[in-house]
Amino acid sequence: LWVLSEALIPRGKGYDFNQALMDFGAMMCTARKPTCLLCPMRNICLTISSDEK
């Protein structure tokens, strides 16, 4: 996981990346009206894959 995170997140930007990911989730992954069909992370989403089973 460290190798992957180092490849994806610019050095010194971990806080910004994590904050952006939390903001993204707060907008897209709402409990009452999730926007799964519009989500660019749909193909790797663990919630969608568990709901489809």
Biopython code that builds the backbone (N, CA, C, O; Angstrom):
import numpy as np
from Bio.PDB.StructureBuilder import StructureBuilder

atoms = [
    (1, "LEU", "N", (0.811, -1.201, 0.000)),
    (1, "LEU", "CA", (0.000, 0.000, 0.000)),
    (1, "LEU", "C", (0.853, 1.263, 0.000)),
    (1, "LEU", "O", (0.485, 2.274, -0.599)),
    (2, "TRP", "N", (1.997, 1.194, 0.680)),
    (2, "TRP", "CA", (2.864, 2.380, 0.709)),
    (2, "TRP", "C", (3.335, 2.748, -0.690)),
    (2, "TRP", "O", (3.352, 3.924, -1.053)),
    (3, "VAL", "N", (3.718, 1.746, -1.475)),
    (3, "VAL", "CA", (4.201, 2.007, -2.837)),
    (3, "VAL", "C", (3.093, 2.639, -3.669)),
    (3, "VAL", "O", (3.334, 3.596, -4.405)),
    (4, "LEU", "N", (1.899, 2.115, -3.557)),
    (4, "LEU", "CA", (0.763, 2.656, -4.299)),
    (4, "LEU", "C", (0.455, 4.083, -3.871)),
    (4, "LEU", "O", (0.247, 4.953, -4.716)),
    (5, "SER", "N", (0.423, 4.329, -2.565)),
    (5, "SER", "CA", (0.115, 5.685, -2.100)),
    (5, "SER", "C", (1.196, 6.672, -2.513)),
    (5, "SER", "O", (0.888, 7.818, -2.844)),
    (6, "GLU", "N", (2.454, 6.249, -2.499)),
    (6, "GLU", "CA", (3.530, 7.141, -2.932)),
    (6, "GLU", "C", (3.434, 7.447, -4.424)),
    (6, "GLU", "O", (3.826, 8.528, -4.864)),
    (7, "ALA", "N", (2.916, 6.500, -5.202)),
    (7, "ALA", "CA", (2.767, 6.717, -6.641)),
    (7, "ALA", "C", (1.589, 7.638, -6.953)),
    (7, "ALA", "O", (1.625, 8.369, -7.942)),
    (8, "LEU", "N", (0.555, 7.611, -6.129)),
    (8, "LEU", "CA", (-0.663, 8.374, -6.405)),
    (8, "LEU", "C", (-0.711, 9.752, -5.759)),
    (8, "LEU", "O", (-1.323, 10.672, -6.302)),
    (9, "ILE", "N", (-0.073, 9.898, -4.612)),
    (9, "ILE", "CA", (-0.184, 11.142, -3.842)),
    (9, "ILE", "C", (1.147, 11.875, -3.855)),
    (9, "ILE", "O", (2.156, 11.325, -3.415)),
    (10, "PRO", "N", (1.169, 13.106, -4.352)),
    (10, "PRO", "CA", (2.420, 13.867, -4.355)),
    (10, "PRO", "C", (2.958, 14.049, -2.932)),
    (10, "PRO", "O", (2.193, 14.242, -1.987)),
    (11, "ARG", "N", (4.264, 13.985, -2.800)),
    (11, "ARG", "CA", (4.915, 14.146, -1.493)),
    (11, "ARG", "C", (4.491, 15.465, -0.848)),
    (11, "ARG", "O", (4.515, 16.517, -1.487)),
    (12, "GLY", "N", (4.110, 15.395, 0.402)),
    (12, "GLY", "CA", (3.693, 16.580, 1.133)),
    (12, "GLY", "C", (2.242, 16.974, 0.923)),
    (12, "GLY", "O", (1.790, 17.979, 1.471)),
    (13, "LYS", "N", (1.506, 16.200, 0.138)),
    (13, "LYS", "CA", (0.107, 16.529, -0.155)),
    (13, "LYS", "C", (-0.867, 15.501, 0.416)),
    (13, "LYS", "O", (-2.028, 15.457, 0.010)),
    (14, "GLY", "N", (-0.410, 14.683, 1.343)),
    (14, "GLY", "CA", (-1.264, 13.655, 1.928)),
    (14, "GLY", "C", (-2.505, 14.228, 2.596)),
    (14, "GLY", "O", (-3.604, 13.700, 2.433)),
    (15, "TYR", "N", (-2.327, 15.315, 3.353)),
    (15, "TYR", "CA", (-3.471, 15.941, 4.025)),
    (15, "TYR", "C", (-4.485, 16.430, 3.001)),
    (15, "TYR", "O", (-5.683, 16.181, 3.140)),
    (16, "ASP", "N", (-4.008, 17.125, 1.973)),
    (16, "ASP", "CA", (-4.905, 17.654, 0.940)),
    (16, "ASP", "C", (-5.645, 16.527, 0.227)),
    (16, "ASP", "O", (-6.843, 16.633, -0.034)),
    (17, "PHE", "N", (-4.931, 15.450, -0.086)),
    (17, "PHE", "CA", (-5.541, 14.309, -0.756)),
    (17, "PHE", "C", (-6.628, 13.690, 0.123)),
    (17, "PHE", "O", (-7.736, 13.431, -0.346)),
    (18, "ASN", "N", (-6.312, 13.455, 1.384)),
    (18, "ASN", "CA", (-7.294, 12.864, 2.296)),
    (18, "ASN", "C", (-8.510, 13.758, 2.472)),
    (18, "ASN", "O", (-9.640, 13.269, 2.504)),
    (19, "GLN", "N", (-8.293, 15.054, 2.585)),
    (19, "GLN", "CA", (-9.413, 15.987, 2.734)),
    (19, "GLN", "C", (-10.289, 15.984, 1.485)),
    (19, "GLN", "O", (-11.517, 15.995, 1.582)),
    (20, "ALA", "N", (-9.659, 15.970, 0.317)),
    (20, "ALA", "CA", (-10.413, 15.939, -0.939)),
    (20, "ALA", "C", (-11.224, 14.651, -1.054)),
    (20, "ALA", "O", (-12.361, 14.671, -1.526)),
    (21, "LEU", "N", (-10.647, 13.541, -0.628)),
    (21, "LEU", "CA", (-11.355, 12.265, -0.679)),
    (21, "LEU", "C", (-12.560, 12.264, 0.263)),
    (21, "LEU", "O", (-13.617, 11.734, -0.076)),
    (22, "MET", "N", (-12.398, 12.851, 1.433)),
    (22, "MET", "CA", (-13.523, 12.964, 2.369)),
    (22, "MET", "C", (-14.613, 13.878, 1.805)),
    (22, "MET", "O", (-15.798, 13.569, 1.927)),
    (23, "ASP", "N", (-14.228, 14.990, 1.193)),
    (23, "ASP", "CA", (-15.200, 15.899, 0.577)),
    (23, "ASP", "C", (-15.942, 15.203, -0.562)),
    (23, "ASP", "O", (-17.157, 15.346, -0.701)),
    (24, "PHE", "N", (-15.206, 14.455, -1.369)),
    (24, "PHE", "CA", (-15.803, 13.709, -2.471)),
    (24, "PHE", "C", (-16.854, 12.732, -1.937)),
    (24, "PHE", "O", (-17.972, 12.676, -2.448)),
    (25, "GLY", "N", (-16.489, 11.971, -0.916)),
    (25, "GLY", "CA", (-17.417, 11.014, -0.325)),
    (25, "GLY", "C", (-18.649, 11.681, 0.254)),
    (25, "GLY", "O", (-19.757, 11.156, 0.143)),
    (26, "ALA", "N", (-18.456, 12.840, 0.874)),
    (26, "ALA", "CA", (-19.588, 13.560, 1.464)),
    (26, "ALA", "C", (-20.568, 14.034, 0.398)),
    (26, "ALA", "O", (-21.766, 14.139, 0.661)),
    (27, "MET", "N", (-20.077, 14.318, -0.787)),
    (27, "MET", "CA", (-20.953, 14.782, -1.870)),
    (27, "MET", "C", (-21.583, 13.624, -2.639)),
    (27, "MET", "O", (-22.758, 13.696, -2.998)),
    (28, "MET", "N", (-20.835, 12.572, -2.893)),
    (28, "MET", "CA", (-21.308, 11.488, -3.751)),
    (28, "MET", "C", (-21.975, 10.342, -2.983)),
    (28, "MET", "O", (-22.939, 9.751, -3.468)),
    (29, "CYS", "N", (-21.474, 10.033, -1.810)),
    (29, "CYS", "CA", (-21.889, 8.831, -1.082)),
    (29, "CYS", "C", (-22.845, 9.156, 0.061)),
    (29, "CYS", "O", (-22.618, 8.763, 1.206)),
    (30, "THR", "N", (-23.901, 9.867, -0.257)),
    (30, "THR", "CA", (-24.857, 10.243, 0.783)),
    (30, "THR", "C", (-25.765, 9.060, 1.116)),
    (30, "THR", "O", (-26.031, 8.218, 0.258)),
    (31, "ALA", "N", (-26.231, 8.998, 2.343)),
    (31, "ALA", "CA", (-27.057, 7.873, 2.789)),
    (31, "ALA", "C", (-28.432, 7.866, 2.125)),
    (31, "ALA", "O", (-28.938, 6.808, 1.750)),
    (32, "ARG", "N", (-29.027, 9.027, 1.982)),
    (32, "ARG", "CA", (-30.398, 9.087, 1.461)),
    (32, "ARG", "C", (-30.487, 9.097, -0.059)),
    (32, "ARG", "O", (-31.441, 8.570, -0.630)),
    (33, "LYS", "N", (-29.505, 9.689, -0.709)),
    (33, "LYS", "CA", (-29.567, 9.789, -2.167)),
    (33, "LYS", "C", (-28.158, 9.720, -2.766)),
    (33, "LYS", "O", (-27.645, 10.728, -3.252)),
    (34, "PRO", "N", (-27.532, 8.545, -2.735)),
    (34, "PRO", "CA", (-26.192, 8.422, -3.301)),
    (34, "PRO", "C", (-26.232, 8.568, -4.819)),
    (34, "PRO", "O", (-27.227, 8.222, -5.457)),
    (35, "THR", "N", (-25.169, 9.071, -5.380)),
    (35, "THR", "CA", (-25.100, 9.275, -6.831)),
    (35, "THR", "C", (-24.152, 8.252, -7.458)),
    (35, "THR", "O", (-23.231, 8.606, -8.193)),
    (36, "CYS", "N", (-24.394, 6.999, -7.156)),
    (36, "CYS", "CA", (-23.530, 5.911, -7.607)),
    (36, "CYS", "C", (-23.386, 5.856, -9.128)),
    (36, "CYS", "O", (-22.294, 5.596, -9.634)),
    (37, "LEU", "N", (-24.460, 6.093, -9.848)),
    (37, "LEU", "CA", (-24.401, 5.997, -11.306)),
    (37, "LEU", "C", (-23.509, 7.061, -11.927)),
    (37, "LEU", "O", (-23.009, 6.873, -13.036)),
    (38, "LEU", "N", (-23.302, 8.170, -11.236)),
    (38, "LEU", "CA", (-22.460, 9.247, -11.745)),
    (38, "LEU", "C", (-21.040, 9.190, -11.200)),
    (38, "LEU", "O", (-20.180, 9.956, -11.636)),
    (39, "CYS", "N", (-20.789, 8.314, -10.277)),
    (39, "CYS", "CA", (-19.514, 8.280, -9.564)),
    (39, "CYS", "C", (-18.378, 7.742, -10.437)),
    (39, "CYS", "O", (-18.503, 6.667, -11.023)),
    (40, "PRO", "N", (-17.270, 8.487, -10.527)),
    (40, "PRO", "CA", (-16.132, 8.018, -11.311)),
    (40, "PRO", "C", (-15.378, 6.868, -10.634)),
    (40, "PRO", "O", (-14.505, 6.261, -11.255)),
    (41, "MET", "N", (-15.695, 6.565, -9.391)),
    (41, "MET", "CA", (-15.020, 5.478, -8.672)),
    (41, "MET", "C", (-15.902, 4.239, -8.558)),
    (41, "MET", "O", (-15.597, 3.316, -7.803)),
    (42, "ARG", "N", (-16.986, 4.228, -9.306)),
    (42, "ARG", "CA", (-17.963, 3.136, -9.247)),
    (42, "ARG", "C", (-17.323, 1.767, -9.477)),
    (42, "ARG", "O", (-17.708, 0.796, -8.826)),
    (43, "ASN", "N", (-16.371, 1.674, -10.375)),
    (43, "ASN", "CA", (-15.789, 0.370, -10.713)),
    (43, "ASN", "C", (-14.899, -0.203, -9.606)),
    (43, "ASN", "O", (-14.573, -1.389, -9.638)),
    (44, "ILE", "N", (-14.502, 0.615, -8.631)),
    (44, "ILE", "CA", (-13.681, 0.106, -7.533)),
    (44, "ILE", "C", (-14.370, 0.253, -6.179)),
    (44, "ILE", "O", (-13.760, -0.009, -5.143)),
    (45, "CYS", "N", (-15.618, 0.665, -6.178)),
    (45, "CYS", "CA", (-16.353, 0.929, -4.941)),
    (45, "CYS", "C", (-16.722, -0.377, -4.234)),
    (45, "CYS", "O", (-17.351, -1.252, -4.827)),
    (46, "LEU", "N", (-16.332, -0.502, -2.982)),
    (46, "LEU", "CA", (-16.646, -1.708, -2.213)),
    (46, "LEU", "C", (-18.114, -1.774, -1.828)),
    (46, "LEU", "O", (-18.668, -2.867, -1.705)),
    (47, "THR", "N", (-18.750, -0.636, -1.636)),
    (47, "THR", "CA", (-20.164, -0.623, -1.264)),
    (47, "THR", "C", (-21.027, -1.106, -2.414)),
    (47, "THR", "O", (-21.931, -1.917, -2.211)),
    (48, "ILE", "N", (-20.765, -0.625, -3.609)),
    (48, "ILE", "CA", (-21.551, -1.057, -4.771)),
    (48, "ILE", "C", (-21.373, -2.551, -4.999)),
    (48, "ILE", "O", (-22.353, -3.260, -5.226)),
    (49, "SER", "N", (-20.148, -3.035, -4.942)),
    (49, "SER", "CA", (-19.920, -4.454, -5.194)),
    (49, "SER", "C", (-20.582, -5.324, -4.126)),
    (49, "SER", "O", (-21.035, -6.426, -4.436)),
    (50, "SER", "N", (-20.649, -4.857, -2.879)),
    (50, "SER", "CA", (-21.315, -5.647, -1.842)),
    (50, "SER", "C", (-22.836, -5.563, -1.977)),
    (50, "SER", "O", (-23.533, -6.517, -1.632)),
    (51, "ASP", "N", (-23.364, -4.438, -2.472)),
    (51, "ASP", "CA", (-24.807, -4.291, -2.673)),
    (51, "ASP", "C", (-25.303, -5.117, -3.851)),
    (51, "ASP", "O", (-26.462, -5.531, -3.867)),
    (52, "GLU", "N", (-24.445, -5.364, -4.837)),
    (52, "GLU", "CA", (-24.848, -6.096, -6.034)),
    (52, "GLU", "C", (-24.864, -7.600, -5.808)),
    (52, "GLU", "O", (-25.364, -8.342, -6.653)),
    (53, "LYS", "N", (-24.328, -8.063, -4.687)),
    (53, "LYS", "CA", (-24.273, -9.508, -4.416)),
    (53, "LYS", "C", (-25.578, -10.016, -3.882)),
    (53, "LYS", "O", (-25.708, -11.208, -3.600)),
]
sb = StructureBuilder()
sb.init_structure("model")
sb.init_model(0)
sb.init_chain("A")
sb.init_seg("    ")
for serial, (resi, resn, name, xyz) in enumerate(atoms, 1):
    if name == "N":
        sb.init_residue(resn, " ", resi, " ")
    sb.init_atom(name, np.array(xyz, "f"), 0.0, 1.0, " ", f" {name:<3s}", serial, name[0])
structure = sb.get_structure()
